[in-house]
């Protein structure tokens, strides 16, 4: 019978951070754009430019572009694993 070898991870391997400083900056920017989208949605009557045009554009930009970009982006000096 073959025994399974279990590799024990050291403390240094367990503490690897896959996101860099730039990723967190982009993520905070995305949160800011999403927040501005919700603020714009609350402005004016329901049929105003802010509620119907600007708010959806900001929310789509935040949720569909900036958050995935913050997750996927790799820094230039990060090694490809």
Backbone as JSON, one array per atom type, in Angstrom:
{
  "sequence": "XXXXXXXXXXXXXXXXXXXXXXXXXXXXXXXXXXXXXXXXXXXXXXXXXXXXXXXXXXXXXXXXXXXXXXXXXXXXXXXXX",
  "N": [[0.82, -1.18, 0.0], [0.42, 2.18, -0.75], [1.47, 5.0, 0.95], [0.09, 8.12, 1.75], [1.74, 11.16, 1.37], [1.87, 13.84, 3.41], [2.28, 17.16, 3.13], [3.43, 19.44, 5.34], [2.56, 22.72, 5.96], [4.59, 25.51, 6.44], [4.8, 28.28, 8.72], [5.49, 30.54, 7.3], [4.67, 29.96, 4.67], [1.93, 29.81, 5.01], [1.21, 32.4, 5.5], [1.19, 33.85, 3.17], [0.42, 36.57, 1.17], [-1.87, 37.11, -1.27], [-2.8, 39.36, -2.49], [-1.74, 42.59, -3.38], [-0.63, 45.92, -2.4], [-1.64, 47.66, -4.33], [-3.92, 46.3, -5.22], [-5.64, 46.51, -3.02], [-5.96, 49.27, -2.97], [-7.3, 49.72, -5.42], [-9.6, 48.27, -4.81], [-10.69, 49.74, -2.66], [-11.2, 52.08, -4.04], [-13.19, 51.13, -5.77], [-15.21, 50.54, -3.92], [-15.72, 53.15, -3.09], [-16.75, 54.28, -5.5], [-19.04, 52.74, -5.81], [-20.42, 53.48, -3.51], [-20.82, 56.21, -4.1], [-22.54, 55.82, -6.25], [-24.86, 54.83, -5.0], [-25.46, 57.04, -3.43], [-25.97, 58.92, -5.45], [-28.25, 57.77, -6.47], [-30.12, 58.34, -4.56], [-30.59, 61.03, -4.85], [-32.65, 63.73, -5.81], [-35.83, 63.53, -7.64], [-37.48, 60.45, -8.7], [-37.25, 60.26, -11.46], [-35.06, 61.72, -12.32], [-31.92, 62.9, -13.75], [-29.78, 62.09, -12.13], [-30.77, 59.83, -10.74], [-31.66, 58.08, -12.76], [-29.69, 57.91, -14.77], [-26.93, 58.53, -14.03], [-26.44, 57.16, -11.54], [-26.93, 54.3, -12.11], [-24.84, 53.94, -13.99], [-22.54, 54.42, -12.43], [-22.79, 52.37, -10.53], [-22.67, 50.02, -12.1], [-20.12, 50.37, -13.17], [-18.62, 50.21, -10.78], [-19.31, 47.63, -9.63], [-19.05, 45.78, -11.8], [-16.72, 46.34, -13.19], [-14.57, 47.64, -11.68], [-14.34, 46.19, -9.19], [-13.87, 43.45, -10.07], [-11.49, 44.03, -11.48], [-9.81, 44.83, -9.39], [-9.51, 42.4, -8.09], [-8.38, 40.68, -10.01], [-6.1, 41.97, -10.98], [-2.57, 42.02, -11.18], [0.47, 43.0, -9.68], [3.28, 44.64, -11.24], [5.78, 43.81, -10.35], [5.33, 41.4, -9.18], [5.81, 37.94, -8.98], [5.05, 35.45, -11.44], [3.22, 32.72, -10.57]],
  "CA": [[0.0, 0.0, 0.0], [1.11, 3.46, -0.82], [1.04, 5.96, 1.96], [0.03, 9.5, 1.28], [2.64, 12.08, 2.05], [1.21, 15.1, 3.71], [3.25, 18.23, 3.29], [3.01, 20.41, 6.34], [2.91, 24.08, 5.58], [5.24, 26.29, 7.48], [4.11, 29.54, 9.03], [5.77, 31.49, 6.23], [3.83, 29.62, 3.53], [0.52, 30.07, 5.34], [0.98, 33.84, 5.61], [1.4, 34.49, 1.88], [-0.67, 37.48, 0.82], [-1.97, 37.08, -2.72], [-3.13, 40.7, -2.96], [-0.77, 43.63, -3.05], [-1.15, 47.22, -1.97], [-2.42, 48.21, -5.44], [-5.22, 45.64, -5.24], [-6.47, 47.1, -1.98], [-6.29, 50.63, -3.38], [-8.36, 49.61, -6.42], [-10.82, 47.81, -4.15], [-11.25, 50.88, -1.93], [-11.77, 52.97, -5.06], [-14.44, 50.52, -6.22], [-16.19, 50.76, -2.86], [-16.08, 54.57, -3.16], [-17.61, 54.51, -6.66], [-20.33, 52.1, -5.49], [-21.06, 54.37, -2.52], [-21.3, 57.38, -4.84], [-23.69, 55.39, -7.04], [-26.04, 54.79, -4.14], [-25.77, 58.42, -3.06], [-26.6, 59.54, -6.63], [-29.59, 57.19, -6.63], [-31.02, 58.97, -3.58], [-30.74, 62.45, -5.14], [-33.72, 64.17, -6.7], [-36.99, 62.64, -7.84], [-37.14, 59.15, -9.29], [-37.0, 60.38, -12.9], [-34.01, 62.72, -12.57], [-30.67, 62.42, -14.36], [-28.97, 61.42, -11.11], [-31.33, 58.52, -10.39], [-31.85, 57.19, -13.91], [-28.54, 57.8, -15.66], [-25.62, 58.53, -13.38], [-26.34, 56.12, -10.51], [-26.68, 52.98, -12.69], [-23.51, 53.88, -14.6], [-21.55, 54.29, -11.36], [-22.92, 51.05, -9.91], [-22.14, 49.02, -13.03], [-18.67, 50.57, -13.18], [-18.05, 49.71, -9.53], [-19.5, 46.2, -9.44], [-18.69, 44.93, -12.94], [-15.41, 46.66, -13.75], [-13.53, 47.94, -10.71], [-14.13, 45.1, -8.22], [-13.11, 42.37, -10.71], [-10.14, 44.52, -11.8], [-9.04, 44.8, -8.15], [-9.23, 41.01, -7.75], [-7.58, 40.03, -11.05], [-4.87, 42.72, -11.25], [-1.32, 41.64, -10.54], [1.45, 44.09, -9.78], [4.33, 44.38, -12.21], [6.93, 43.14, -9.73], [4.9, 40.13, -8.59], [6.21, 36.78, -9.8], [3.99, 34.58, -11.92], [3.34, 31.41, -9.92]],
  "C": [[0.87, 1.25, 0.0], [0.57, 4.39, 0.25], [1.06, 7.36, 1.37], [1.01, 10.35, 2.09], [1.91, 13.41, 2.22], [2.29, 16.14, 3.96], [2.69, 19.23, 4.29], [3.48, 21.79, 5.92], [3.56, 24.79, 6.75], [4.45, 27.58, 7.69], [4.32, 30.54, 7.91], [4.91, 31.21, 5.0], [2.36, 29.95, 3.79], [0.2, 31.56, 5.32], [1.19, 34.57, 4.28], [0.18, 35.33, 1.54], [-0.74, 37.54, -0.7], [-2.32, 38.43, -3.3], [-2.07, 41.68, -2.5], [-1.45, 44.91, -2.64], [-2.03, 47.83, -3.06], [-3.81, 47.59, -5.5], [-6.16, 46.25, -4.21], [-6.85, 48.54, -2.32], [-7.4, 50.62, -4.43], [-9.67, 49.18, -5.78], [-11.48, 48.94, -3.36], [-11.84, 51.9, -2.89], [-13.1, 52.45, -5.58], [-15.54, 50.71, -5.18], [-16.64, 52.21, -2.86], [-17.01, 54.87, -4.32], [-18.99, 53.91, -6.42], [-21.11, 52.97, -4.5], [-21.61, 55.62, -3.2], [-22.5, 57.04, -5.7], [-24.95, 55.34, -6.21], [-26.44, 56.19, -3.67], [-26.48, 59.12, -4.22], [-28.01, 59.02, -6.83], [-30.59, 57.86, -5.68], [-31.3, 60.43, -3.9], [-31.91, 62.71, -6.07], [-34.88, 63.21, -6.78], [-36.57, 61.38, -8.6], [-36.79, 59.25, -10.77], [-35.94, 61.43, -13.23], [-32.8, 62.07, -13.23], [-29.84, 61.62, -13.37], [-29.45, 60.0, -10.85], [-31.38, 57.56, -11.57], [-30.61, 56.98, -14.77], [-27.22, 57.61, -14.91], [-25.46, 57.39, -12.38], [-26.14, 54.73, -11.11], [-25.31, 52.85, -13.36], [-22.42, 53.71, -13.55], [-21.6, 52.9, -10.73], [-22.38, 49.94, -10.82], [-20.62, 49.14, -13.11], [-18.02, 49.98, -11.94], [-18.11, 48.2, -9.42], [-18.92, 45.34, -10.56], [-17.31, 45.21, -13.52], [-14.36, 46.77, -12.64], [-13.28, 46.82, -9.7], [-13.43, 43.91, -8.88], [-11.68, 42.79, -11.06], [-9.26, 44.47, -10.55], [-8.67, 43.36, -7.76], [-8.23, 40.4, -8.73], [-6.2, 40.68, -11.21], [-3.69, 42.16, -10.47], [-0.35, 42.79, -10.69], [2.58, 43.68, -10.72], [5.5, 43.61, -11.62], [6.57, 41.81, -9.07], [5.25, 38.98, -9.53], [5.0, 35.99, -10.24], [4.16, 33.17, -11.36], [2.91, 30.3, -10.83]]
}
